[in-house]
């Protein structure tokens, strides 16, 4: 259960009862389709709220607000630390699975494995960095909804 703090509510809803929290996503939609759409938005780095605005102004710098609909992506400082965990987790899962798979299928030496997996461990997290932040923002949209200030 997510605790909704009064300070987390948009100013227009702070003086209303919680039942009137219209920023929460609707519950009458197909959850599987919703998750697929959120993953798609996160991987494409487009706003999961309006499915149009670009989440990043440069490859590494995320916009504070959606340039199209104006929702705020990061409510609390450090909230995107989870994106780093997503990035590390996926990198290591792919590395360990790939290493074990290639080690069992081929008789490559240890330096061949190092030559393959060391660059993978260096480059994949860089490629996946904005996508992991996009996925986390999409997860926020699914759970509590992104909203304007
Ligand atoms: Zn948007």
Boltz pocket constraint, residues with backbone or C-beta under 6 A from the ligand:
constraints:
  - pocket:
      binder: B
      contacts: [[A, 47], [A, 48], [A, 49], [A, 50], [A, 51], [A, 52], [A, 53], [A, 66], [A, 67], [A, 68], [A, 69], [A, 70], [A, 71]]
      max_distance: 6.0
